[in-house]
């Protein structure tokens, strides 16, 4: 089994390190952020990711996973050095690779002979080649550079690593590529061997296509509103086509997170640097931003004239099973509502602490029912499973006005309408009656047995 150093203990680095230890390798994760390292040393994780805490705890006990706050204890003994640091969006929309190059330089200072540097971070095409030039300039022809992009989804990252759709290895050296591929020997997954630039671009292209599917369906949802069709039925019909499939066909508030928005912006910037302007990808971002504005407009149409208007928001993370609020639609919508003088209450099962850092003035509640109290509308912004099984009769009694905006098109529309709620969503029509934009009128309650 190999000795591996992983630089960075964030979502990618920590999952990579723990899962490589699961394969039997000896892994040391280097985390130079003192706060993160302190948590790891105390046996706590700096991020929330299902199954990861158990995996980390298990391999700390087996001795196959350890942590260091400096490069020196980890890299000299390592045969492979994985770079899994952040590549935040720069001012021009492109990826800031300064952390990647800084990590590569630090690795070189401690590298043993024949070390292989593996970039796991999402980087623009040519980054691996540039690292190889840095290695050559340092007089280390024995060190190879390989690109091994991650295809992890927050909330299912451990499963994605242990049961991947594919493993991609981009290398200029067949020997180095084979050595990195050998790290994944326990997996039963397709192995794609290619050049470094193709491997780097493939990650961006995959995320851009997923984002495109989401924005495409949100565009179709707007068409459904115009022609009185139901986007859920349209999506079901499209998804049954084996050439298309059903994934990423849900209309709603759009995509968020740290990856899809950043990677679409990055591929646009990459193309622009080479004189090409991808209009489809620019439209993907425009549609995504418009979805959030549409949600705000719909809510203001309902509650905007109410004195001390209050909107309750259920869900703050950009998707379920994560505490990540980066790029979260809920954060953007809340910010726009607050700018328009709307009071906001909010809840999330695990992301409140992170949300509070970016929206400190919002009233955060300990449970969804507190969010509903005296609210004029509820916005479901993140489809946590716990929100799908709420007692909507109790919530109805708590609310000042019974309006639900289903920002993810996942709630039981018929049930809510039957309980007397005004139901809003994207591209949704019930019995041929438009229900996305409705007049702000008093709600009449049905008999209790209707539930």
C-alpha positions in Angstrom: 0.0 0.0 0.0 1.1 3.5 -0.8 2.1 6.4 1.5 0.2 9.5 0.5 0.1 13.1 1.6 -3.0 15.1 0.9 -2.7 18.9 1.0 -5.9 20.4 2.3 -8.6 19.0 4.6 -11.7 20.6 3.2 -14.6 18.8 1.4 -12.3 17.3 -1.2 -9.1 16.7 0.7 -10.7 15.2 3.8 -12.9 12.9 1.8 -10.0 11.9 -0.5 -7.7 11.2 2.5 -10.3 9.2 4.4 -11.3 7.1 1.4 -7.8 6.4 0.3 -7.2 5.2 3.8 -10.2 3.0 3.3 -8.5 1.5 0.3 -5.6 0.5 2.7 -3.2 3.4 2.0 -1.4 5.3 4.7 -2.5 8.9 4.4 -1.5 12.1 6.1 -3.7 15.2 5.5 -1.9 18.5 5.8 -4.1 21.4 7.0 -2.3 24.7 7.6 -5.4 26.5 8.8 -4.9 26.4 12.5 -8.7 26.4 13.4 -9.4 23.5 11.1 -6.3 21.6 12.3 -7.3 22.1 15.9 -10.7 20.6 15.3 -9.2 17.6 13.5 -6.8 17.1 16.3 -9.7 17.0 18.8 -11.5 14.4 16.7 -14.0 16.8 15.2 -14.6 17.6 11.5 -14.6 21.1 10.2 -17.3 20.2 7.7 -20.5 18.2 7.7 -20.6 15.3 5.3 -22.6 12.1 5.8 -20.5 9.0 6.7 -17.3 11.0 6.8 -17.0 11.3 10.6 -17.3 7.5 11.0 -14.7 6.9 8.2 -12.2 9.4 9.7 -12.6 8.0 13.2 -12.2 4.4 12.0 -8.9 5.1 10.2 -7.5 7.2 12.9 -7.8 4.1 15.0 -6.3 1.9 12.3 -3.4 4.3 12.0 -3.9 4.8 8.3 -5.1 8.4 8.6 -3.3 11.2 10.4 -3.2 15.0 10.3 -0.3 17.5 10.2 -0.3 21.3 10.3 2.9 21.5 8.3 4.3 19.9 5.1 7.5 18.6 6.7 6.0 15.7 8.7 4.0 14.4 5.8 5.7 15.0 2.4 9.2 13.5 2.8 7.7 10.1 3.5 5.1 10.3 0.8 5.1 8.6 -2.6 2.2 10.7 -3.8 1.2 14.2 -2.9 -2.4 15.1 -3.6 -3.2 18.8 -3.9 -6.8 19.4 -2.7 -6.7 23.1 -1.9 -9.3 25.7 -2.8 -9.5 27.4 -6.2 -11.9 30.3 -5.5 -13.4 32.4 -8.2 -11.2 35.4 -9.1 -12.4 38.9 -10.1 -12.6 38.0 -13.8 -14.7 34.8 -13.0 -11.7 32.5 -13.5 -10.3 30.2 -10.9 -7.7 31.6 -8.5 -4.9 28.9 -8.7 -2.5 30.7 -6.3 -3.2 28.1 -3.5 -2.4 25.3 -5.9 0.9 26.7 -7.0 1.8 27.6 -3.5 1.1 24.0 -2.4 3.2 22.7 -5.3 6.2 24.9 -4.4 6.0 23.8 -0.8 5.8 20.1 -1.8 8.9 20.5 -3.9 10.8 21.7 -0.9 10.2 18.4 1.0 9.7 15.9 -1.9 11.4 12.6 -1.9 12.9 11.1 -5.1 10.3 10.0 -7.7 7.4 11.6 -5.9 4.2 12.0 -8.0 2.3 15.3 -7.5 -1.4 14.7 -8.1 -3.8 17.7 -8.6 -7.2 16.9 -7.1 -8.4 20.5 -7.0 -10.5 21.7 -9.9 -8.1 23.8 -12.0 -8.1 25.4 -15.5 -6.5 23.4 -18.4 -2.8 23.9 -18.4 -2.4 24.1 -14.6 -0.8 20.6 -14.5 1.5 21.6 -17.3 2.5 24.7 -15.4 3.2 22.7 -12.3 5.4 20.4 -14.4 7.3 23.5 -15.6 7.9 24.6 -12.0 9.1 21.1 -11.2 11.5 21.2 -14.2 12.8 24.6 -13.2 13.5 23.3 -9.7 15.8 20.7 -11.3 13.6 17.7 -10.3 13.2 15.6 -13.4 12.3 12.6 -11.2 9.0 14.2 -10.1 5.9 13.6 -12.2 2.7 15.6 -12.3 -0.7 13.8 -12.8 -4.2 15.3 -12.9 -6.8 13.2 -11.1 -10.0 15.4 -10.9 -12.7 14.7 -8.3 -16.3 14.2 -9.2 -17.8 14.4 -5.7 -21.2 15.8 -4.7 -21.6 17.3 -1.3 -24.0 15.2 0.7 -22.9 12.0 -1.0 -19.2 12.6 -1.4 -18.1 9.4 0.4 -20.3 7.2 -1.7 -19.2 9.0 -4.8 -15.6 8.4 -4.0 -16.0 4.7 -3.0 -18.5 3.9 -5.9 -17.5 6.3 -8.7 -18.9 6.5 -12.2 -15.3 6.8 -13.5 -11.8 7.5 -12.4 -9.9 10.0 -14.6 -6.1 10.0 -14.8 -4.4 12.7 -16.9 -0.7 12.2 -17.4 2.1 12.8 -19.9 3.9 9.8 -18.5 2.4 6.3 -18.9 4.3 5.1 -15.9 3.1 7.9 -13.6 -0.4 7.5 -14.9 -0.3 3.8 -14.1 1.0 4.4 -10.6 -1.8 6.8 -9.8 -4.4 4.5 -11.4 -3.1 1.7 -9.2 -4.2 3.6 -6.1 -7.8 3.0 -7.1 -7.3 -0.8 -7.7 -10.0 -1.8 -5.2 -12.6 0.0 -7.3 -14.8 -1.5 -9.9 -15.2 1.6 -12.1 -14.2 2.6 -15.6 -10.7 4.1 -15.8 -10.1 6.9 -18.3 -6.5 7.6 -19.2 -5.9 10.9 -21.0 -3.7 13.9 -21.2 -3.6 16.4 -18.4 -5.5 19.2 -20.1 -8.4 17.0 -21.2 -8.7 15.7 -17.6 -8.7 19.3 -16.3 -11.3 20.5 -18.8 -13.5 17.4 -18.3 -14.3 18.4 -14.7 -15.4 21.9 -15.8 -17.4 20.5 -18.7 -19.2 18.0 -16.6 -20.3 20.6 -14.1 -21.2 23.1 -16.8 -23.5 20.5 -18.4 -25.2 19.7 -15.1 -25.8 23.4 -14.6 -27.1 23.7 -18.1 -29.7 21.0 -17.5 -30.9 22.8 -14.4 -31.2 26.2 -16.1 -32.8 24.6 -19.2 -35.6 23.1 -17.1 -36.1 26.4 -15.3 -36.5 28.0 -18.7 -39.0 25.3 -19.6 -40.8 26.0 -16.3 -41.2 29.6 -17.4 -42.7 28.4 -20.7 -45.0 26.2 -18.7 -46.2 29.2 -16.8 -46.9 31.0 -20.1 -48.8 28.1 -21.7 -50.5 26.7 -18.6 -48.6 23.4 -18.6 -47.1 21.5 -15.7 -43.3 21.3 -15.6 -43.3 18.2 -13.4 -45.2 16.3 -16.0 -43.0 17.7 -18.8 -39.9 16.7 -16.9 -41.2 13.2 -16.3 -41.9 12.7 -20.0 -38.5 14.1 -21.0 -36.7 11.9 -18.4 -38.2 8.7 -19.8 -36.2 9.2 -23.0 -33.2 7.0 -22.5 -31.0 9.5 -24.5 -31.7 12.1 -21.8 -32.5 10.4 -18.4 -34.2 11.9 -15.4 -31.4 13.4 -13.4 -31.1 17.2 -13.1 -34.5 17.9 -14.6 -36.2 19.5 -11.6 -37.4 23.0 -11.9 -36.9 25.3 -8.8 -34.7 28.0 -7.3 -31.7 26.8 -9.4 -28.2 25.6 -8.6 -25.8 26.8 -6.0 -22.9 25.6 -3.9 -19.2 26.1 -4.4 -18.8 24.1 -7.6 -21.4 24.6 -10.3 -21.5 28.5 -10.3 -17.8 28.8 -9.9 -17.0 26.2 -12.6 -19.4 27.7 -15.1 -17.9 31.1 -14.6 -14.4 29.5 -14.9 -15.1 27.8 -18.2 -16.5 31.1 -19.6 -13.3 32.9 -18.4 -11.1 30.1 -19.8 -12.8 30.4 -23.2 -12.7 34.2 -23.2 -8.9 34.1 -22.6 -8.6 32.2 -25.9 -11.0 34.5 -27.8 -14.2 32.5 -27.6 -17.4 33.6 -25.8 -19.7 30.7 -25.0 -23.2 32.2 -25.1 -25.0 29.1 -23.9 -23.0 29.0 -20.7 -23.6 32.7 -20.1 -27.3 32.1 -20.5 -27.1 29.3 -17.9 -25.9 31.8 -15.3 -28.5 34.4 -16.4 -31.4 31.9 -16.0 -30.1 30.8 -12.6 -30.0 34.3 -11.3 -33.4 35.1 -12.8 -35.0 32.2 -10.8 -34.1 33.8 -7.6 -35.4 37.2 -8.7 -38.7 35.5 -9.8 -39.1 33.9 -6.4 -38.6 37.3 -4.7 -41.0 38.9 -7.1 -43.7 36.3 -6.4 -43.3 36.6 -2.7 -43.4 40.4 -2.8 -46.6 40.2 -4.9 -48.2 38.2 -2.1 -46.8 39.9 1.0 -45.3 43.2 -0.1 -48.3 45.3 0.8 -48.7 43.8 4.3 -47.5 45.8 7.3 -44.5 44.2 8.9 -44.6 41.5 6.2 -42.7 38.3 7.3 -41.5 35.5 5.1 -40.3 32.2 6.7 -37.5 30.3 4.9 -37.1 26.6 5.3 -33.6 25.5 4.3 -30.4 27.5 4.1 -27.8 25.1 2.7 -27.5 25.0 -1.1 -28.7 21.3 -1.0 -29.8 18.7 1.6 -27.2 16.8 3.6 -24.6 19.5 3.8 -24.0 22.6 5.9 -22.5 24.5 2.9 -24.3 27.8 2.2 -21.9 29.0 -0.5 -23.9 30.1 -3.5 -27.1 28.9 -1.8 -30.3 30.2 -3.5 -31.8 30.7 0.0 -29.0 33.2 1.0 -29.5 35.2 -2.2 -33.3 35.3 -1.9 -33.2 36.2 1.8 -30.7 39.0 1.1 -33.1 40.4 -1.6 -36.1 40.2 0.6 -34.3 42.0 3.5 -33.2 44.8 1.1 -36.9 45.3 0.3 -37.9 45.6 3.9 -39.3 42.1 4.4 -38.7 40.5 7.8 -37.2 37.0 7.4 -37.2 34.0 9.8 -35.2 31.0 8.8 -34.4 27.4 9.8 -32.0 24.7 8.6 -31.2 21.4 10.3 -27.4 22.0 10.3 -26.5 25.1 8.3 -27.6 27.9 10.6 -24.1 28.6 12.0 -22.7 29.1 8.5 -25.7 31.1 7.3 -25.3 33.4 10.4 -21.8 34.3 9.2 -23.1 35.8 6.0 -26.6 37.0 7.1 -26.2 38.0 10.8 -29.4 40.0 11.0 -31.9 37.3 10.1 -34.0 35.7 12.8 -32.9 32.1 13.0 -35.3 29.6 14.6 -34.8 26.3 16.3 -37.5 24.5 14.3 -39.7 24.9 11.3 -42.8 25.6 13.4 -41.2 28.7 14.9 -40.4 29.9 11.4 -44.1 29.6 10.5 -45.4 31.6 13.5 -47.0 34.8 12.3 -45.4 34.4 8.8 -47.2 35.7 5.7 -45.5 33.1 3.5 -43.2 30.1 3.8 -40.5 29.5 1.2 -39.2 26.0 0.9 -35.6 26.7 -0.3 -33.8 23.4 0.5 -35.6 20.0 0.1 -34.5 18.5 3.4 -36.4 15.3 4.0 -37.6 16.5 7.4 -39.5 19.4 5.7 -41.5 17.0 3.5 -43.2 15.4 6.6 -44.2 18.5 8.5 -47.6 18.8 10.2 -49.1 21.3 7.7 -52.3 21.6 9.7 -50.3 22.9 12.7 -48.3 25.2 10.5 -51.5 26.5 8.9 -52.7 27.5 12.4 -49.4 29.3 13.2 -49.2 31.4 10.0 -50.7 34.8 9.6 -51.4 34.1 5.9 -51.4 30.7 4.5 -49.0 30.9 1.5 -46.4 28.3 0.6 -43.8 28.9 -2.1 -42.4 25.5 -3.0 -39.0 26.6 -4.3 -38.0 23.0 -5.1 -41.3 21.6 -6.5 -41.3 18.7 -4.0 -44.3 19.3 -1.7 -47.7 17.7 -2.0 -49.5 20.4 -3.9 -52.9 18.8 -3.8 -52.7 18.3 0.0 -51.6 21.9 0.6 -54.3 23.3 -1.6 -56.8 21.0 0.1 -55.8 22.5 3.5 -56.5 26.0 2.2 -53.0 27.1 1.4 -52.2 29.3 -1.6 -49.5 27.2 -3.3 -46.8 28.8 -5.4 -44.1 27.1 -7.4 -42.2 27.3 -10.7 -44.1 26.0 -13.8 -46.9 24.4 -11.8 -50.5 24.2 -12.8 -53.3 22.3 -11.0 -56.4 21.2 -13.0 -55.5 23.8 -15.7 -55.5 26.6 -13.2 -52.4 28.7 -13.0 -50.9 28.5 -9.5 -47.5 30.2 -9.9 -48.8 33.8 -9.8 -52.0 34.2 -7.7 -53.8 37.2 -6.3 -53.2 38.0 -2.7 -56.7 37.1 -1.3 -57.9 35.7 2.0 -57.7 31.9 2.2 -60.8 29.9 3.0 -60.1 26.8 5.0 -61.6 23.5 4.0 -63.2 21.1 6.4 -60.6 19.4 8.6 -61.4 15.9 7.2 -60.1 17.0 3.8 -56.5 16.3 4.9 
